[in-house]
Amino acid sequence: MNRPRHYPNELIDTLRSDQTSGASQLAMKGLEGLGRWLERNNVSARELETALDDLQNARPSMVPMANAITRCRSRFGLWPDAGNVSAHAASVVTRVLSELAEATEQVARHGADLVPAEATVLTHSRSSQVLALFRQLVACQRPFSVICTQSSPGNEGFTLAKELDQLGVEVTLITDAQLGLFVPEASLAVVGCDTWLADHHFVNKSGTYLLTLAARDVGIPCWVLADTFKDSPDTRESVTLEELSPDEIRGPKGEHIRVRNVYFETVPERLITGRVSEQGVSWFPAGLAR
């Protein structure tokens, strides 16, 4: 496809290939990159629209980027000069970026109220909002420890373990297959979310479904951190779940062997205790007294 003269190819490619960042962090990276591109170039309205379309569709399993772009578009209004929209567009992107960051911080503050002192928190994959929660707990000087899964094949748990170590938090790193062994040692489970669907399901890294089942089986609370940037009109029937290269699995080759590497899955909200957004805590089933 022919691209406009001014086009953030590197940004789009980076977002599409990033398998480490969570949905909110990826959206922030996208907006930050978009802002830098606008500041450095005289971008026309047509060029901007082309870039926004590709940003909005870069990661179909992670809706915060698409929602942030939609919010930007709703605020652009009429362009005084369609030949150069950079200054006005950059100011709008900066405001939406600030709202996205504040939503993450509010989720962390609400989530901190759910974690008792001396808790052991079980988590899967690496969520920027879960990491923000851990940072909030450290800032509040509330003692806690973490059990985190390897989260293969991307091994996002390795990154999280290093970040927790740098925060001075005791962390036990386990393989995904050991989750059932270690869930009885946890006080609660907390995971992130890439997309919150309209049919009472959410999307997160594959393996989350098994975590929610294990947490329910041993009777510990399981919370999902998900701000409203993650809300989607899609359902589990219509949502796109990204499937990456089977080579990442490093499985054997064979005429009758088919390797699958589906990175995301849908999880029903009936398996979790509730959702934590920037608006507060929602318990499931809705209205259940606590």
C-alpha positions as CSV (number, residue, x, y, z in Angstrom):
1,M,0.0,0.0,0.0
2,N,1.3,3.5,-0.9
3,R,1.6,5.6,2.2
4,P,1.5,9.4,2.5
5,R,4.7,11.3,2.5
6,H,4.6,11.8,6.3
7,Y,3.8,8.4,7.8
8,P,4.9,6.8,11.1
9,N,5.9,3.4,9.7
10,E,8.3,2.6,12.5
11,L,5.6,3.3,15.2
12,I,3.0,1.1,13.5
13,D,5.5,-1.7,13.1
14,T,6.7,-1.5,16.7
15,L,3.1,-1.7,18.1
16,R,2.3,-4.7,15.9
17,S,5.4,-6.6,17.0
18,D,5.3,-5.7,20.7
19,Q,4.4,-8.8,22.6
20,T,5.5,-7.6,26.1
21,S,3.5,-4.5,26.8
22,G,-0.1,-4.7,28.2
23,A,-3.0,-3.2,26.4
24,S,-2.9,0.1,28.3
25,Q,0.8,0.5,28.1
26,L,0.6,-0.2,24.3
27,A,-2.0,2.5,23.9
28,M,0.2,4.9,25.8
29,K,3.2,4.1,23.6
30,G,1.0,4.6,20.5
31,L,-0.2,8.0,21.6
32,E,3.2,9.1,22.7
33,G,4.6,8.1,19.3
34,L,1.8,9.8,17.5
35,G,2.4,12.9,19.5
36,R,6.1,12.9,18.6
37,W,5.3,12.3,15.0
38,L,2.9,15.3,14.9
39,E,5.5,17.5,16.6
40,R,8.2,16.7,14.1
41,N,6.2,16.9,10.9
42,N,3.8,19.1,9.1
43,V,1.0,16.5,8.8
44,S,-2.1,17.0,6.6
45,A,-5.6,15.9,7.6
46,R,-5.4,13.1,5.0
47,E,-2.1,11.9,6.3
48,L,-3.3,11.9,9.9
49,E,-6.4,9.9,9.0
50,T,-4.4,7.2,7.3
51,A,-2.1,6.9,10.3
52,L,-5.0,6.9,12.7
53,D,-6.7,4.1,10.8
54,D,-3.6,1.9,11.0
55,L,-3.1,2.7,14.7
56,Q,-6.7,1.9,15.4
57,N,-6.3,-1.5,13.8
58,A,-2.8,-2.3,14.8
59,R,-3.7,-4.7,17.7
60,P,-7.2,-6.1,17.3
61,S,-7.1,-8.0,20.6
62,M,-6.2,-4.9,22.5
63,V,-9.0,-2.3,22.3
64,P,-7.5,0.6,24.4
65,M,-5.6,1.9,21.4
66,A,-8.6,1.9,19.2
67,N,-10.7,3.6,21.9
68,A,-8.1,6.3,22.5
69,I,-7.9,7.0,18.8
70,T,-11.7,7.3,18.7
71,R,-11.6,9.7,21.6
72,C,-9.0,11.8,19.8
73,R,-11.0,11.9,16.6
74,S,-14.1,13.0,18.5
75,R,-12.2,16.1,19.7
76,F,-10.4,17.2,16.6
77,G,-13.3,19.1,15.2
78,L,-13.0,21.2,12.0
79,W,-9.4,21.8,10.9
80,P,-8.5,25.5,10.4
81,D,-5.9,24.4,7.9
82,A,-6.3,20.9,6.5
83,G,-2.9,21.0,5.0
84,N,-1.2,21.2,8.4
85,V,-3.1,19.8,11.4
86,S,-0.1,18.9,13.5
87,A,-0.3,21.5,16.3
88,H,-4.0,21.2,17.0
89,A,-3.9,17.3,16.7
90,A,-0.9,17.1,19.0
91,S,-2.6,19.0,21.8
92,V,-5.7,16.7,21.6
93,V,-3.4,13.6,21.7
94,T,-1.6,15.0,24.7
95,R,-4.9,15.5,26.6
96,V,-6.2,11.9,25.8
97,L,-2.8,10.5,26.8
98,S,-3.1,12.3,30.1
99,E,-6.6,10.8,30.6
100,L,-5.3,7.3,29.8
101,A,-2.5,7.6,32.3
102,E,-4.9,9.0,35.0
103,A,-7.3,6.1,34.4
104,T,-4.4,3.6,35.1
105,E,-3.5,5.5,38.4
106,Q,-7.1,5.5,39.5
107,V,-7.5,1.8,38.9
108,A,-4.3,1.2,41.0
109,R,-5.7,3.3,43.9
110,H,-9.1,1.4,43.8
111,G,-7.3,-1.9,43.5
112,A,-5.0,-1.2,46.5
113,D,-8.1,-1.1,48.8
114,L,-8.7,-4.8,47.9
115,V,-5.2,-6.0,48.9
116,P,-4.8,-6.7,52.7
117,A,-1.4,-6.3,54.4
118,E,0.9,-9.3,54.1
119,A,-1.1,-10.6,51.1
120,T,0.3,-13.0,48.5
121,V,-0.9,-11.9,45.1
122,L,-1.1,-14.3,42.2
123,T,-1.0,-12.9,38.7
124,H,-0.5,-14.1,35.1
125,S,1.2,-12.3,32.2
126,R,2.3,-8.7,32.6
127,S,-0.3,-5.9,32.9
128,S,0.7,-2.2,33.2
129,Q,-2.3,-1.7,35.4
130,V,-1.4,-4.6,37.7
131,L,2.2,-3.2,37.9
132,A,0.7,0.2,38.7
133,L,-1.2,-1.5,41.6
134,F,2.0,-3.1,42.9
135,R,3.7,0.3,42.7
136,Q,0.8,1.8,44.6
137,L,1.1,-0.8,47.4
138,V,4.9,-0.1,47.6
139,A,4.2,3.6,47.9
140,C,1.7,2.9,50.7
141,Q,4.3,0.8,52.4
142,R,1.9,-2.1,52.5
143,P,3.8,-5.4,52.7
144,F,2.9,-8.0,50.1
145,S,4.5,-10.7,47.9
146,V,3.7,-11.9,44.4
147,I,3.5,-15.2,42.6
148,C,3.7,-14.7,38.9
149,T,3.6,-17.1,36.1
150,Q,6.2,-17.4,33.3
151,S,3.4,-16.6,30.9
152,S,4.8,-18.5,27.9
153,P,5.5,-18.3,25.1
154,G,6.1,-14.6,25.4
155,N,7.5,-14.9,28.9
156,E,6.0,-11.6,30.1
157,G,6.3,-12.9,33.6
158,F,10.1,-12.7,33.4
159,T,9.8,-8.9,32.8
160,L,7.3,-8.5,35.6
161,A,9.6,-10.5,38.0
162,K,12.5,-8.2,37.2
163,E,10.3,-5.1,37.8
164,L,9.1,-6.4,41.1
165,D,12.6,-7.2,42.2
166,Q,13.6,-3.6,41.4
167,L,10.7,-2.5,43.6
168,G,12.0,-4.6,46.5
169,V,9.0,-7.0,46.3
170,E,9.4,-10.7,47.1
171,V,8.3,-12.6,44.0
172,T,8.0,-16.3,43.2
173,L,8.3,-17.0,39.5
174,I,6.6,-20.3,38.3
175,T,5.9,-22.0,35.1
176,D,2.3,-21.8,33.8
177,A,1.9,-25.5,34.5
178,Q,2.6,-25.0,38.2
179,L,-0.3,-22.6,38.6
180,G,-2.6,-25.2,40.2
181,L,0.2,-26.1,42.7
182,F,0.7,-22.5,43.9
183,V,-2.8,-21.0,43.9
184,P,-3.5,-22.3,47.4
185,E,-0.6,-20.2,48.7
186,A,-2.2,-17.0,47.3
187,S,-4.5,-14.6,49.2
188,L,-6.0,-13.3,46.0
189,A,-5.5,-13.3,42.3
190,V,-5.2,-10.1,40.2
191,V,-4.9,-9.9,36.4
192,G,-5.1,-7.3,33.7
193,C,-7.4,-7.1,30.7
194,D,-6.9,-6.3,27.1
195,T,-10.5,-5.9,26.1
196,W,-13.8,-5.9,28.1
197,L,-16.5,-7.4,25.9
198,A,-20.2,-6.5,25.7
199,D,-21.4,-10.1,26.5
200,H,-20.0,-10.4,30.0
201,H,-16.6,-11.7,29.0
202,F,-13.1,-10.2,28.9
203,V,-10.0,-10.8,26.8
204,N,-6.6,-11.5,28.3
205,K,-3.4,-13.5,27.7
206,S,-4.1,-17.2,27.2
207,G,-3.9,-19.0,30.5
208,T,-6.1,-16.5,32.4
209,Y,-9.1,-18.8,32.1
210,L,-7.2,-21.5,33.9
211,L,-6.1,-19.1,36.6
212,T,-9.7,-18.0,37.2
213,L,-10.8,-21.6,37.5
214,A,-8.1,-22.5,39.9
215,A,-8.8,-19.4,42.0
216,R,-12.5,-20.3,42.2
217,D,-11.7,-23.9,43.1
218,V,-9.7,-22.9,46.2
219,G,-12.0,-20.0,47.1
220,I,-9.7,-16.9,46.8
221,P,-10.9,-13.6,45.2
222,C,-10.0,-13.0,41.6
223,W,-10.0,-9.4,40.5
224,V,-9.6,-8.0,36.9
225,L,-8.1,-4.5,36.5
226,A,-9.7,-2.9,33.5
227,D,-10.4,0.8,32.9
228,T,-13.2,2.0,30.6
229,F,-10.7,2.5,27.7
230,K,-11.0,-1.3,27.4
231,D,-14.7,-1.4,26.8
232,S,-15.7,-2.9,23.5
233,P,-19.0,-3.5,21.7
234,D,-17.6,-6.8,20.5
235,T,-18.6,-10.2,21.9
236,R,-16.7,-13.4,22.3
237,E,-18.2,-14.4,18.9
238,S,-17.0,-11.3,17.0
239,V,-13.8,-10.4,18.8
240,T,-10.5,-11.0,17.0
241,L,-8.0,-13.1,19.1
242,E,-4.5,-12.7,17.8
243,E,-2.7,-15.8,16.7
244,L,1.1,-15.4,16.4
245,S,3.8,-17.4,14.6
246,P,3.8,-21.1,15.7
247,D,7.7,-20.9,15.5
248,E,7.6,-19.1,18.9
249,I,6.4,-22.4,20.5
250,R,9.6,-24.2,19.2
251,G,7.6,-27.4,18.7
252,P,8.7,-30.4,16.7
253,K,8.2,-30.5,12.9
254,G,6.2,-33.3,11.3
255,E,3.8,-34.0,8.5
256,H,0.9,-34.5,10.9
257,I,1.8,-31.9,13.6
258,R,0.0,-28.6,13.7
259,V,1.3,-26.0,16.2
260,R,-1.1,-23.3,17.4
261,N,0.0,-20.1,19.2
262,V,-3.2,-18.2,20.1
263,Y,-2.1,-15.4,22.4
264,F,-5.4,-14.3,23.8
265,E,-8.6,-15.9,25.1
266,T,-12.0,-14.9,26.4
267,V,-13.0,-15.4,30.0
268,P,-16.5,-15.2,31.4
269,E,-17.0,-12.6,34.2
270,R,-19.0,-15.2,36.2
271,L,-15.6,-16.8,37.1
272,I,-14.2,-13.7,38.7
273,T,-15.0,-11.7,41.9
274,G,-15.2,-8.4,40.1
275,R,-13.8,-5.7,37.9
276,V,-11.7,-2.7,39.1
277,S,-12.0,0.4,36.8
278,E,-11.2,4.1,37.2
279,Q,-14.8,4.4,38.3
280,G,-14.5,2.0,41.2
281,V,-15.2,-1.7,42.0
282,S,-17.9,-3.8,40.4
283,W,-18.7,-7.1,42.0
284,F,-20.0,-10.1,40.1
285,P,-22.8,-11.1,40.1
286,A,-24.0,-7.5,39.9
287,G,-25.6,-6.4,43.1
288,L,-24.2,-9.2,45.2
289,A,-23.9,-8.0,48.8
290,R,-20.5,-8.2,50.4
